[in-house]
């Protein structure tokens, strides 16, 4: 299935989680996510966990983690 990560289409397997999509998008970004430097948000600006479910056409964004989160 195809999802959008930071405006880029990414092909992932059906049943993949948000973390899987980030890994498919960028190994470097995935490492930064694991180290707490990046946070995942959905298209509505809601914070999403790496184990969050995705469906065909889902849109997620990575942003630098704020110190107060």
N, C-alpha and C positions, 0 to 999 in steps of 0.2 A: 504494500500500500504506500501511497505517497502522502507525506506531510510537509509542512513548511517550517523551516527553522531559520530565524533571522532573515526571512525573505528568500531563502534558497530552498528549492524542492529537494527532498531527501527520500530515497526509496528505502523502506524498512519492512520487516516481516509483519504479517497480520498478528495482532496481539502484543506488539512491541510496546514498551513503556516510554515515557518521556526521556529517561536516561539513555535508552537504546537509540533514540532519535538523535540525541546530542552526540553520542559516540559515533554514529554514522556520519554526522555533520562534520565533526572535528575531534580528533583524539586529544589535541591540546586543550580545547574547550572542556572536554569531559574531565580531564585531570583537574582543571581549575574549578569545575563544579564540585568534584569530590573533595577538594581542599577548602571549599567554602568561599571561593573568590567570585563565583558567579551564581546567580539565582535564575530559575526558570519561571517565566510568566506566560499565561495564555493570551489569546487575542484581546481579551477584555481587561487585561492588566492584573488578573488574579495570580497570586503566587502559586506555583505548582511544584509538587515534589517530584524527584526523579522517578519514583515508582508510580506516577500518575498515568492513567490509561489514556491512550490516543485512539482516534478513529481516522478513517480515510479523510484527508483534507484538513486535519487539525493544523492549527497555526500556533507555534510557540516562539518565544523570544528569550534570549539570554541577556541579562544585565548584570553589571558589577554589583556585588553584594554590598549593601549599606552597612556601616558599622553598628547601627542601632537595631538591626534585625536579629 
